[in-house]
Amino acid sequence: MLPQHLQLSFNPDLLEQIRFMRNQESTAYKVSRDYFSDGVDRCKCSNSLVISPLERKAMLSWAYDIVDVCNIERHVAITAITYLDRYISDNFTHCEKTVLSSRRTFQLCFIGCLIIALKNCAGMKVESEFVSKVLCHGLYEEEEILNMEMKVLKGLSWRLNGPTAIDFVHAFSQLLPNQDHLNMEKLIKTAEVQVELAMMDYSLALQQPSSVAYSSILIAIDSLGRKHCGRMDVHSINRFIWIQSIAMTAGLNVEGLSIHFVHNRMVKTCTDFAACDKSGTSSRGLSPRTSICDSSCALGADRSIAYSS
């Protein structure tokens, strides 16, 4: 039986959408393996370079910078990194000898993913010449970029529209009862920032997006309550109703070990970032969202590819 607030304002489309997204994340759009651990295990006896989660984090950080200065939602960068994770895990046999064994190829692969995300999510026309000369400073030829883009598309079987944690944040937030528009906007924006932080953490990227979204909203509720001395707090009864709604409508085991792992990991990530932010050592990709600026400044030398060797 549905919670009372959902019975009173029943939205069958929303509930069906959440269930469909949950099915997608556990089937066609699932990250099928821990590709970094598998790659390390297979290459222990060789001298070949294996890409680590630090390189993945660097690329997402760079992508956040690019979309920020172009006034594009960070959701596009998050979509790009999910393409990367799925492409490598679904094509591991090939990728462990190429993408995971060369920084240059790994970077190129992510660039291909970002281009696809810009086209598919932001509706942008992205010229390979611009990417080659401006974003990559000539590190990659136009043909290399086009070929990698096609490899990624084929490797993903052209499945590009799976749900991200941001999508789940927007869906789950609609199940929260008795919230005015202003409060809901602040809650969603705060939860989105939590997702952005979480996607920098490879271990969290392996988890289901719905789990990351659920924990993001819980952390956002607590954060806003503390920040505004309780004025933004969600009443404990409403919080309980919302958790009940998630469990019933999305089939999410909110007491499960995986949810507890995600939540604890995200709390630690948030705490670590806050500490780094105060000391001025936070990574550039996690800086506050910036508005669009002059293109000559936005795409200058500091906005080139993260590393070139």
Residue, then its C-alpha position, 0 to 999 in steps of 0.5 A: m500500500l502506498p504512503q498516504h501522501l502519495q495516495l492523496s497526490f498520486n502520480p502514476d507517471l512518476l512512480e512508473q518512471i522510477r521503477f523503469m529507471r531502477n530496472q535500467e540501472s540494474t540491467a543494460y546500464k549497469v557498470s558490470r565490473d570493477y575494472f581497475s581492480d581487475g586490471v591491476d590483478r592481471c598486470k601484476c606480472s608485467n611492467s605495463l602502465v595501469i591507469s588508476p582511479l586518480e587519473r579517472k578523477a583528474m579527467l572528471s575534474w577537468a570536465y567539470d571545469i570545461v562545462d562550468v566555464c561554458n555554462i553547461e550543467r555538470h550533469v553532462a560531465i557526470t554522464a560522460i564519466t558513466y559512459l567511460d565506466r560502462y565502456i571500459s567494464d563492458n569491453f574490458t578484454h580490449c580496454e585493459k590492453t589499450v585504454l587502461s595501459s596508456r594515459r594518452t589513450f585513456q584521456l582520448c577515450f574520456i574525451g570521446c565520452l565527453i563529446i558524446a555526452l555534450k551532443n546527447c545531453a546538451g544538444m551541442k554541435v561539437e567539432s572535432e577540429f575545435v576539440s583537437k586544437v583548442l581543448c587538447h592543444g593538438l595532442y590528438e588529431e581530428e581523426e583520432i577523436l572521431n575514431m574514438e567517439m565511434k568506438v565508444l558508441k559501438g562499445l556502449s551498443w548505442r545505449l546512451n540514455g540510462p539514468t544517472a544519480i542526478d536523474f534519481v535525485h530529481a525523481f526521489s525529491q518529488l516523493l518528499p512531502n510538504q516542501d515549498h518550492l524554494n526549499m525544494e530547489k535548495l535541497i535539489k541543488t545541495a543534493e546535486v553537489q553531493v552527487e558531483l563529489a560522489m562521482m569523483d570517487y571510483s568506489l561510489a561510481l560502481q554503486q547503483p545511481s539510485s543509492v547515491a541519489y538517496s544518500s545525497i538527499l539525506i546528506a542534503i537534508d542534514s546539511l541544510g538543517r545545520k546551515h540554516c539553524g533548523r529553518m530548512d530542516v525536514h520534519s522527522i515525520n516527513r523524513f520517515i515518510w520519504i524513506q518509506s516512500i523510497a522503499m516502497t515505490a523504488g524497491l530500494n533496500v534502505e537498510g541494506l549493506s550497500i546503502h550503508f556503504v554508500h552513505n558512510r562513504m559519501v559522508k566521509t567524502c563530504t567531510d574530507f572535501a570540507a576540510c580541504d576547502k577550508s585549507g585551500t587544497s581542494s581539487r580544482g574540479l570541486s570548486p564552486r560552480t562558475s558562470i560563463c565567462d569570456s571564451s578567450c579566458a575560458l578555453g585558455a591554457d589552464r583549460s587544456i587536457a589534464y595531462s599530456s604524457 
